[in-house]
């Protein structure tokens, strides 16, 4: 089945965001939003009127060995995503990564391993060209969508909830998190890991939260390149991620791992030098870049994997973040989902070596991660995909009114427990103290 672009219109990003808000409120649309000024990320998506979905649940793990189950996940996702040439949008949870990596867990999860959807129509906005196109095979539906786009009004300004840390339940409080850092340092000394990403889960009840209004207010006030709002059952996955996991365009592969963080109140250029000259932050990034190179090399042409722009810096959420760009080219006979699952979950949110670090994370963290540290993904075909690392990510349960958020930091040998806890709180700043972020 083909999904031609029935129309293409000139629309700026701010107007597209208004259109997205309209469709979320009226039709529960799923939305992936970029933000202007973040380089190559430049496309946003609105998925309208789902007419097919793939939900892979954890319970099926009991009826199969881990290895065969992991293989079946990949085959099921390929069968669904490549069944036609319409875009596939959804998320893959961190727990799916545990299954793929044969990391056992006794923790239960309320999230699917995989939740993907196909849609009757998908709106695609190109930020660089300021144009929107509609992918839809139904002329009547396309005409209706075009009319609704014209009717979409402005987004009403919404105050972000100002949440005190005292109102939040944490799976690892300050003393427990700092103890976790100390335990990790011992694991590093024992040679079980070189770097490990340790997180805590924050949760609270917010009876009056409008998740859609909150999502669009966050995007306006805290721009980042990989925003997503995806409805999974009675839960809203709300990701405000700045990090690219994998982009594949015509077989050309890009990954942009982030490691190295510096919180600031007032930006000045010297701060970038402070970040890039830090031996600790340099070590964090360099270790993960080497891991990502290894992860993608298995599915890329020999000699095609290179590193560009090592130790680049950008600002997001009152944080300076350091990253590198790893590029490659898919090998003959390999597709974007081979690459995705062989590299999943992303090295920046596990540590290295990957499997050993994930086994230690399982011991250190009392909580499950769910969509956090998984990936939000758009699959456009065997050679085309965009996926984020789902950090800065929350879940709002429309039934219980519970908001869950996760934050973490990368631990290396010269990490200081209190500093790592404060970095974790800084990454939760847009949730806990948005007026100060």
C-alpha positions in Angstrom: 0.0 0.0 0.0 1.4 3.4 -0.9 0.9 6.6 1.2 1.4 9.5 -1.2 1.8 13.0 -0.1 -1.7 14.4 -1.0 -0.7 18.0 -0.1 2.3 20.0 0.9 1.9 23.4 2.4 4.2 26.1 3.8 3.9 26.0 7.6 6.4 27.4 10.2 7.2 25.3 13.3 5.2 27.4 15.7 2.1 26.9 13.6 2.8 23.2 13.3 2.9 23.0 17.0 -0.5 24.6 17.2 -1.8 22.1 14.7 -0.3 19.3 16.7 -2.0 20.6 19.9 -5.4 20.7 18.0 -5.1 17.1 16.9 -4.0 15.8 20.3 -7.0 17.5 22.0 -9.6 16.4 19.5 -8.3 13.1 18.3 -5.7 11.8 20.8 -3.0 12.1 18.2 0.5 10.8 18.8 3.1 13.6 18.3 6.9 13.7 17.8 8.2 17.3 17.9 11.6 18.7 17.2 12.6 22.2 18.1 14.2 24.8 15.8 18.0 25.3 16.0 19.1 21.7 16.8 20.8 20.8 13.6 20.0 17.7 11.6 17.0 16.5 13.7 14.5 18.7 11.7 11.3 16.6 11.3 8.2 16.4 13.4 5.3 13.9 13.1 1.6 13.7 14.0 0.1 10.3 13.9 -3.7 10.4 13.3 -6.3 7.7 13.6 -4.4 4.5 14.4 -5.6 1.5 12.4 -3.0 -1.0 13.5 -0.8 -1.6 16.4 1.8 -4.0 17.8 2.0 -4.5 21.5 4.6 -7.0 22.8 4.1 -7.7 26.5 6.5 -9.0 29.1 4.3 -11.9 30.1 5.1 -13.8 27.0 8.7 -14.1 28.3 7.5 -17.0 30.6 6.6 -19.2 27.7 9.9 -19.0 25.8 13.7 -18.9 26.4 15.2 -15.5 26.6 17.2 -15.9 23.4 14.3 -17.2 21.3 12.0 -14.6 22.8 14.5 -11.8 21.8 14.6 -13.2 18.3 10.8 -13.3 18.1 10.6 -9.6 19.2 12.8 -8.5 16.4 10.8 -10.6 13.8 7.5 -9.3 15.1 8.6 -5.7 14.9 10.0 -6.2 11.4 6.8 -7.9 10.2 4.7 -5.0 11.6 6.9 -2.1 10.6 7.8 -3.4 7.1 4.2 -4.7 6.3 3.6 -1.5 4.2 5.4 1.8 3.5 3.4 3.8 6.0 5.4 5.3 8.9 5.5 3.3 12.1 5.6 5.3 15.4 6.0 4.0 19.0 8.4 3.1 21.7 10.6 0.3 22.9 11.1 0.0 26.7 14.3 -0.5 28.6 13.0 -3.9 29.8 12.9 -5.0 26.2 16.6 -4.2 26.1 17.1 -6.5 29.1 15.4 -9.3 27.2 17.5 -8.7 24.1 20.7 -8.6 26.1 19.7 -11.7 28.2 19.7 -9.7 31.5 17.4 -11.4 33.9 15.1 -9.4 36.2 12.5 -10.2 38.9 10.9 -6.8 38.7 7.4 -6.6 37.2 6.6 -4.0 34.7 3.4 -2.2 33.8 4.7 -1.2 30.4 4.8 -3.2 27.1 8.2 -4.1 25.9 7.2 -2.7 22.5 4.2 -0.5 21.5 4.1 0.5 17.8 1.2 2.0 15.7 0.3 2.5 12.1 -2.0 5.4 11.2 -4.6 6.3 8.6 -2.7 9.6 8.2 0.6 11.0 9.3 1.5 14.7 9.0 5.2 15.3 8.6 6.8 18.7 9.1 10.2 19.6 7.8 11.6 22.4 10.0 14.4 23.4 7.6 11.9 23.8 4.7 9.0 25.1 6.9 6.6 22.7 5.1 4.1 20.1 6.1 2.9 17.2 4.1 0.1 14.7 4.7 0.8 11.0 4.1 -2.7 9.5 3.5 -4.3 7.2 0.9 -7.8 8.4 1.6 -8.7 11.6 -0.3 -11.8 12.4 1.8 -9.8 12.0 5.0 -7.0 14.1 3.7 -9.5 16.9 2.8 -10.9 16.8 6.3 -7.4 17.0 7.8 -6.6 20.0 5.7 -9.7 21.7 6.9 -9.0 21.0 10.5 -5.4 22.4 10.1 -6.9 25.7 9.1 -9.2 25.7 12.1 -6.5 25.0 14.7 -6.2 27.8 17.1 -3.3 29.1 19.2 -2.1 27.3 22.2 -3.2 28.8 25.5 -0.3 29.7 27.7 -0.1 27.2 30.6 1.8 27.5 33.9 4.1 24.6 34.5 3.5 22.8 37.8 6.1 23.9 40.3 6.8 20.8 42.3 8.8 20.7 45.5 11.2 17.9 46.0 9.5 17.3 49.3 6.3 16.4 47.5 8.0 13.7 45.5 8.5 10.1 46.3 12.0 8.9 45.1 12.9 5.2 44.7 16.5 6.3 45.7 16.6 9.3 48.0 19.7 11.3 48.4 21.5 9.1 50.9 20.4 5.9 48.9 21.5 7.4 45.6 24.9 8.4 47.0 25.3 4.9 48.5 24.5 3.6 45.0 27.3 5.7 43.6 29.7 4.4 46.2 28.7 0.8 45.4 29.3 1.6 41.7 32.8 2.9 42.5 33.6 -0.4 44.2 32.3 -2.3 41.1 34.6 -0.2 38.9 37.5 -1.0 41.2 36.6 -4.7 40.8 36.7 -4.4 37.0 32.9 -5.2 36.6 32.2 -1.9 34.9 34.1 1.2 33.7 31.1 3.5 33.6 27.5 2.9 34.8 24.4 5.0 34.5 22.6 5.1 37.8 19.0 6.5 37.9 16.3 7.2 40.4 12.5 7.2 39.9 10.4 10.2 41.1 6.7 9.9 41.4 3.8 12.0 42.7 0.0 12.4 42.2 -1.2 15.3 40.1 -5.0 15.3 39.9 -5.3 18.4 37.8 -2.6 17.9 35.3 -3.5 18.2 31.6 -0.8 16.1 30.0 -1.3 17.6 26.5 -1.1 21.2 27.8 1.9 20.3 29.9 3.7 18.7 26.9 3.3 21.7 24.6 4.2 24.1 27.4 7.4 22.1 28.0 8.2 22.2 24.3 7.8 25.9 24.1 9.7 26.7 27.3 12.4 24.0 27.2 13.1 23.3 23.5 14.9 20.0 22.7 15.2 18.0 19.5 13.3 14.8 20.3 10.0 15.6 22.1 7.3 12.9 22.0 3.8 12.4 23.3 2.6 8.8 22.8 -0.6 7.3 24.2 -0.1 3.7 25.4 -3.3 2.4 26.9 -4.3 4.7 29.8 -0.8 6.1 30.0 0.8 9.1 28.3 4.5 8.7 27.5 5.9 12.3 27.5 9.5 12.5 26.4 11.5 15.7 26.2 14.7 14.1 25.1 17.7 15.9 23.7 19.5 12.7 22.6 19.6 10.9 19.3 20.0 7.1 19.5 20.1 6.2 15.8 19.1 7.9 12.6 19.2 5.9 9.3 18.6 7.8 6.1 19.0 5.8 2.9 21.2 3.4 4.8 23.4 6.2 6.2 23.7 5.8 10.0 24.2 8.5 12.6 24.3 8.2 16.4 24.9 11.1 18.8 25.7 9.9 22.3 25.6 12.5 25.1 27.9 12.3 28.0 29.2 15.1 30.1 27.0 17.6 31.9 27.4 21.1 33.4 24.6 22.9 35.0 24.5 26.7 34.7 22.3 29.6 35.8 23.8 32.2 33.4 25.6 31.0 30.2 29.0 32.4 29.2 31.4 30.9 26.6 34.0 29.9 29.1 31.7 27.3 30.5 32.1 25.2 27.3 35.8 25.1 27.9 35.3 24.1 31.5 33.1 21.2 30.4 35.3 19.9 27.5 38.6 20.2 29.5 37.2 18.2 32.4 39.1 14.8 32.5 36.0 13.2 34.2 33.5 14.4 31.6 36.0 13.6 28.8 36.3 10.0 30.1 32.5 9.6 30.3 32.0 10.6 26.7 35.0 8.8 25.2 34.1 5.5 26.8 30.6 5.7 25.4 31.7 6.8 22.0 33.9 3.7 21.8 31.0 1.5 22.9 28.6 3.1 20.3 31.3 2.6 17.5 31.4 -1.1 18.5 27.6 -1.4 18.7 26.9 -0.1 15.2 30.0 -1.7 13.5 28.3 -5.1 13.6 25.7 -3.9 11.1 27.7 -1.4 9.1 30.1 -1.8 6.2 33.7 -2.5 7.2 35.6 0.8 7.5 32.5 3.0 7.3 32.3 3.8 11.0 33.9 7.1 11.9 33.6 9.7 14.7 33.0 13.4 13.9 32.8 16.5 16.1 34.1 14.8 19.2 33.3 16.7 22.4 30.8 19.1 20.8 28.7 21.1 23.2 25.1 22.3 23.1 22.8 23.9 25.7 19.4 22.4 26.8 17.4 22.8 30.0 20.0 25.0 31.7 22.5 22.3 31.1 25.6 22.2 28.8 25.7 18.7 27.3 28.7 17.2 25.5 28.3 14.8 22.6 30.0 13.2 19.6 28.6 12.1 16.2 29.3 8.5 15.2 28.5 7.7 11.5 28.4 4.6 9.4 26.7 2.9 6.5 24.5 -0.2 6.7 26.1 -3.3 5.4 24.6 -5.3 2.6 21.6 -7.3 3.8 21.2 -5.4 7.0 18.2 -3.1 7.8 17.6 -0.4 10.3 15.9 -2.8 12.8 18.9 -5.2 12.8 21.0 -2.2 13.7 18.5 -0.9 16.3 18.1 -4.1 18.3 21.8 -5.0 18.1 22.7 -1.6 19.6 19.8 -1.4 22.0 19.6 -0.1 24.7 21.8 2.9 24.0 25.2 2.8 25.6 24.9 6.3 27.2 22.2 5.1 29.5 23.7 1.7 30.4 27.5 2.1 30.7 30.3 -0.1 29.6 30.8 -3.0 29.2 27.1 -2.9 28.4 25.8 -6.3 29.6 27.8 -6.3 32.8 26.7 -2.7 33.5 23.0 -3.6 32.9 23.3 -6.5 35.4 24.7 -4.2 38.0 22.0 -1.6 37.3 19.5 -4.4 38.0 21.0 -4.8 41.4 21.4 -1.1 42.2 18.0 0.2 41.1 14.9 -0.8 43.0 12.7 0.5 40.2 11.9 -0.5 36.7 12.7 2.0 33.9 9.9 1.3 31.5 10.0 3.7 28.6 12.7 5.7 30.3 16.1 4.8 28.8 14.3 3.0 26.1 13.6 4.6 22.7 10.9 6.5 20.9 11.1 5.6 17.2 9.8 6.4 13.8 10.4 3.7 11.2 9.9 4.7 7.5 11.3 1.6 5.9 14.2 -0.9 6.0 16.7 1.8 5.3 15.1 4.8 7.1 14.5 5.4 10.8 14.8 8.0 13.6 15.0 7.0 17.2 15.8 8.9 20.4 17.2 7.9 23.7 14.2 8.4 26.0 15.8 10.4 28.7 14.1 13.4 30.4 11.0 11.3 30.1 7.8 11.0 32.2 4.6 8.9 32.2 1.3 10.2 33.3 -1.4 7.7 34.2 -4.7 9.1 33.2 -6.6 6.7 35.5 -4.6 7.0 38.7 -3.3 10.6 38.1 0.2 9.5 38.9 3.2 11.2 37.3 6.4 9.2 37.1 9.7 10.6 36.1 13.3 9.3 36.0 16.7 11.0 36.1 20.2 9.7 36.4 23.9 10.3 35.8 27.0 8.5 34.5 29.4 7.1 37.2 33.1 6.8 36.5 36.0 6.2 38.8 36.4 9.9 39.8 32.7 10.5 40.4 31.7 12.2 43.7 28.5 10.8 45.2 27.0 14.2 46.2 27.9 15.8 42.9 26.2 12.9 41.0 23.1 13.3 43.0 23.0 17.0 42.4 23.5 16.4 38.6 20.5 14.0 38.7 18.4 16.7 40.4 19.5 19.2 37.8 18.3 16.9 35.0 14.9 16.8 36.7 14.8 20.6 36.9 12.2 21.2 34.3 9.9 18.9 36.2 10.7 19.9 39.8 11.5 23.6 39.5 10.6 24.8 36.0 10.7 28.5 36.9 14.4 28.1 37.8 15.4 25.9 34.9 
